Amino acid sequence: MNTPKRPPKIAYHRGVGQYFYRLDGKFFYLGTDRQEAERCYRRDIARWYARDCRPPAPPQDEITITELLALYVPAFKRECPKGTHMSTVLYWLGEFERSLGGLPAIEFGPLALRRYRESLCDGTPARRSVNRRIQVIKNLFQWAVMEELLPGGAWEALRAVKGLRRGKAPGTYEPEPVRPVLWEHVAETLPHLPRPLRDLVEVLWHTGARCGELLALKAGDLDRSGPVWTYSPQEHKTSAWGHTRVVCFGPEAQAVLRRAMMRHGMGCLFPPSDAIKEWAEGCRTHRRPDQKPNTNESGRTLGDHYRTDTVGVALRRAIQRCNEDRAGRGLAPIPAWHLHQMRHSYATRARQQFGIEAARAALGHKDAGITLTYAEMDKNLAATVAATIG
């Protein structure tokens, strides 16, 4: 909880001959009568506390979208839970400001929102992406109403604009659903990844975990008291909502982790420094002890673990190198795939062998309905039913 700010003191200005106080760098004069000055002072300080100790906002009929965003963005950064796409939302808000920043916010109604949405539908975005961008704008106006920066009708009017529906959204497209990746494609890619990422990809395949849940994993984080090891990450996708996440490691995943622990001990099991070390070991020549320092060094240093985006970049480059190698051997290229597809593969295998409830527990979902979007239907089972009773 933030410590409440101390209010300014009322004082008498001899040169001006009035009582005054100073707030947020401005002087407020209250007249010559002490009792009336103290009454006005208490009223102004009460309003200041009601505004959460912030300067008064522009009048509701004058505040522009740019001014509204200047107040909203700091509040959004404070309240936005970790794991959400903060940078994406801030980018969308920046695009919104560049388009309509000078418009008074009170004049931005349903018609203006629909026109802005139409400008987004230029053939490049997905329908759901456009709907999310419009919802971000609605959230902005909802916050403004809550902070009494705009009248209540401003947000209620925008809520009347419904989201784009499938098949009725020209200028957008429907992305292909995420499908499981085949192990053959993963295995072909592994030799072209650096050593720590090879281990990471293998562990992800055998656990169905999200990439971000394992990047900072250390040996000390593992519970190895039972035949199945477990790990509870402190930060994960649903931690902001109070959900707990337990990642389980079976024999195959344990074999990979043991290999990593032999190299790194109690440190991070998938460090970028291991990739640099592997690269240096493969170099034919090395720097001499008496060689002059490299003047082109940027001063950047390696972190103790990878970021999710850098792993994605490394994977795309590995797939590209894999296909170049296959082309040289006269083989067809493997399709591009991403890390999250391995989670779908794990869910599909779990559903086929143990059922949907087991797949739900393995992925850490609260609702089996979410798991259905990950685990593919067992077509062989459907064919067996058709052959038996069809």
BALUMKE-385722 format. One record per residue (C-alpha): residue in one letter; x, y, z. Coordinates in steps of 0.02 Angstrom, whole numbers, padded with zeros to 5 digits, always signed. Layout:
// BALUMKE-385722
AXYZ...
***
This chain:
// BALUMKE-385722
M+00000+00000+00000N+00069+00172-00047T+00107+00295+00093P-00021+00439+00089K+00053+00605+00035R+00062+00743+00163P-00049+00892+00121P+00029+01065+00102K+00016+01191+00241I-00085+01349+00232A+00017+01509+00254Y+00001+01697+00244H+00088+01790+00103R+00141+01960+00172G+00184+02032+00003V+00017+01987-00076G-00083+02005+00085Q-00179+01839+00062Y-00180+01664+00133F-00115+01533+00013Y-00048+01356-00007R+00065+01277-00136L+00015+01112-00221D+00094+01023-00368G+00207+01173-00400K+00063+01298-00409F+00008+01434-00287F-00175+01443-00235Y-00231+01606-00153L-00378+01598-00032G-00415+01781+00010T-00384+01891+00162D-00511+01818+00285R-00431+01679+00388Q-00590+01579+00424E-00646+01584+00242A-00470+01539+00185E-00464+01388+00301R-00635+01330+00239C-00579+01340+00057Y-00415+01255+00102R-00504+01106+00183R-00620+01092+00032D-00475+01093-00092I-00371+00966+00007A-00523+00850+00019R-00542+00857-00170W-00355+00826-00188Y-00367+00667-00083A-00522+00615-00182R-00417+00626-00341D-00287+00509-00261C-00169+00657-00232R-00160+00699-00417P-00173+00868-00503P-00346+00916-00566A-00385+00845-00737P-00446+00954-00880P-00634+00981-00890Q-00730+00832-00959D-00780+00927-01115E-00601+00981-01152I-00489+00831-01114T-00417+00757-01272I-00376+00575-01309T-00190+00617-01293E-00216+00692-01120L-00324+00545-01072L-00189+00421-01124A-00056+00520-01028L-00157+00485-00870Y-00207+00307-00914V-00041+00230-00967P+00048+00248-00798A-00105+00174-00710F-00111+00032-00836K+00073-00009-00809R+00046-00017-00621E-00108-00127-00628C-00066-00237-00776P-00028-00413-00710K+00135-00494-00762G+00121-00615-00905T+00002-00508-01007H+00053-00429-01172M+00087-00255-01101S+00199-00201-01245T+00066-00250-01371V-00069-00151-01282L+00044+00002-01268Y+00082-00011-01454W-00104-00018-01495L-00137+00133-01384G+00005+00226-01472E-00073+00190-01642F-00241+00251-01575E-00162+00413-01513R-00074+00444-01679S-00240+00427-01769L-00357+00525-01654G-00250+00601-01516G-00309+00780-01541L-00495+00736-01535P-00588+00782-01375A-00624+00617-01289I-00805+00664-01258E-00831+00670-01447F-00768+00492-01474G-00929+00393-01484P-00990+00231-01564L-00983+00302-01740A-00803+00360-01720L-00757+00191-01645R-00833+00099-01794R-00741+00213-01916Y-00577+00181-01826R-00611-00005-01830E-00643+00004-02017S-00474+00088-02040L-00392-00061-01956C-00475-00187-02072D-00355-00165-02217G-00332-00350-02255T-00182-00379-02142P-00251-00410-01965A-00345-00559-01898R-00526-00532-01845R-00490-00575-01663S-00343-00456-01662V-00455-00312-01717N-00582-00357-01583R-00446-00355-01451R-00386-00184-01507I-00562-00115-01495Q-00581-00191-01322V-00421-00103-01267I-00501+00063-01317K-00660+00020-01223N-00554-00020-01069L-00474+00152-01084F-00642+00239-01080Q-00704+00127-00940W-00556+00181-00835A-00588+00364-00880V-00768+00349-00819M-00710+00264-00659E-00588+00408-00627E-00726+00537-00665L-00628+00605-00812L-00776+00573-00928P-00963+00558-00898G-01033+00383-00876G-01120+00386-01044A-00954+00391-01137W-00912+00211-01095E-01091+00147-01104A-01106+00214-01281L-00948+00124-01339R-01011-00040-01265A-01150-00036-01394V-01021-00075-01529K-01016-00264-01541G-00864-00363-01594L-00835-00423-01771R-00910-00594-01804R-00840-00736-01907G-00887-00719-02090K-00947-00541-02068A-00783-00447-02054P-00718-00391-02225G-00537-00339-02223T-00487-00470-02094Y-00441-00654-02099E-00465-00807-01992P-00297-00882-01939E-00269-01068-01952P-00289-01160-01786V-00130-01214-01699R-00092-01397-01738P+00024-01519-01649V+00199-01531-01717L+00269-01701-01764W+00417-01770-01668E+00505-01804-01834H+00507-01617-01869V+00567-01577-01694A+00706-01707-01705E+00764-01638-01872T+00779-01464-01796L+00871-01510-01636P+01047-01526-01710H+01036-01347-01774L+00995-01273-01603P+01126-01221-01474R+01154-01345-01332P+01046-01261-01197L+00900-01241-01316R+00913-01422-01372D+00889-01472-01191L+00748-01348-01168V+00654-01408-01322E+00669-01590-01268V+00603-01548-01094L+00458-01450-01168W+00414-01598-01279H+00409-01717-01130T+00315-01600-01011G+00196-01493-01113A+00252-01341-01014R+00251-01164-01081C+00421-01103-01133G+00420-00956-01011E+00388-01072-00864L+00556-01162-00883L+00678-01031-00945A+00740-00984-00771L+00731-01162-00701K+00870-01209-00578A+00911-01375-00498G+00861-01308-00328D+00685-01269-00392L+00650-01453-00426D+00563-01567-00302R+00653-01732-00330S+00582-01825-00180G+00471-01940-00284P+00484-02043-00443V+00408-01897-00538W+00496-01731-00513T+00391-01574-00495Y+00419-01387-00511S+00303-01243-00463P+00351-01082-00554Q+00318-00922-00458E+00274-00824-00615H+00167-00901-00751K+00023-00858-00866T-00115-00868-00734S-00018-00822-00576A-00100-00650-00573W-00268-00735-00544G-00204-00837-00397H-00186-01001-00492T-00047-01122-00450R+00050-01216-00583V+00142-01380-00559V+00253-01448-00699C+00288-01635-00688F+00446-01717-00757G+00442-01901-00802P+00590-02015-00841E+00625-01944-01014A+00625-01763-00953Q+00728-01811-00800A+00864-01885-00911V+00881-01718-01001L+00881-01620-00838R+01014-01732-00761R+01123-01698-00913A+01099-01511-00889M+01132-01520-00701M+01297-01608-00733R+01354-01455-00830H+01278-01313-00727G+01256-01378-00550M+01138-01266-00451G+01135-01129-00581C+01010-01099-00721L+00991-01259-00822F+00971-01173-00991P+01092-01025-00988P+01140-00925-01144S+01322-00934-01088D+01319-01121-01126A+01279-01081-01308I+01427-00961-01316K+01539-01093-01239E+01483-01223-01365W+01513-01100-01507A+01687-01060-01442E+01729-01245-01429G+01687-01266-01612C+01793-01121-01672R+01953-01165-01765T+02047-01012-01702H+02040-00918-01537R+02096-00750-01474R+02279-00741-01421P+02317-00691-01241D+02411-00537-01303Q+02278-00487-01431K+02210-00309-01418P+02033-00287-01350N+01893-00279-01476T+01843-00096-01498N+01675-00145-01576E+01607-00224-01417S+01437-00152-01373G+01451-00171-01185R+01299-00284-01177T+01308-00434-01061L+01221-00601-01063G+01079-00632-00943D+01071-00788-00837H+00929-00858-00942Y+00846-00836-01111R+00690-00734-01149T+00542-00812-01237D+00562-00703-01391T+00747-00743-01411V+00708-00929-01402G+00580-00905-01540V+00708-00815-01649A+00836-00953-01621L+00707-01085-01667R+00661-00999-01830R+00844-00986-01879A+00871-01169-01835I+00726-01222-01946Q+00798-01117-02087R+00970-01199-02068C+00887-01369-02059N+00795-01341-02224E+00953-01276-02307D+01042-01435-02253R+00899-01544-02315A+00896-01453-02481G+01080-01491-02503R+01040-01676-02478G+00894-01670-02599L+00761-01686-02463A+00598-01592-02445P+00594-01452-02315I+00507-01475-02148P+00363-01354-02112A+00392-01207-01997W+00337-01238-01819H+00343-01146-01653L+00366-01193-01471H+00183-01186-01423Q+00143-01324-01546M+00237-01445-01435R+00112-01407-01297H-00026-01457-01417S+00069-01616-01459Y+00086-01661-01276A-00099-01628-01245T-00148-01736-01393R-00041-01882-01335A-00109-01867-01158R-00289-01864-01219Q-00266-02014-01333Q-00187-02121-01196F-00272-02061-01037G-00425-01956-01083I-00470-01772-01080E-00466-01754-00890A-00286-01817-00884A-00238-01696-01022R-00321-01554-00925A-00221-01594-00769A-00058-01613-00866L-00077-01441-00946G-00131-01358-00784H-00300-01300-00850K-00444-01261-00734D-00574-01305-00864A-00571-01454-00982G-00654-01346-01114I-00489-01251-01133T-00396-01415-01153L-00506-01462-01301T-00424-01322-01401Y-00254-01403-01369A-00288-01589-01381E-00334-01653-01555M-00479-01774-01570D-00428-01957-01584K-00482-01998-01762N-00432-02180-01741L-00555-02196-01597A-00691-02119-01703A-00652-02243-01843T-00661-02387-01719V-00833-02331-01660A-00893-02313-01839A-00828-02486-01886T-00914-02562-01735I-01087-02483-01732G-01095-02386-01894
***
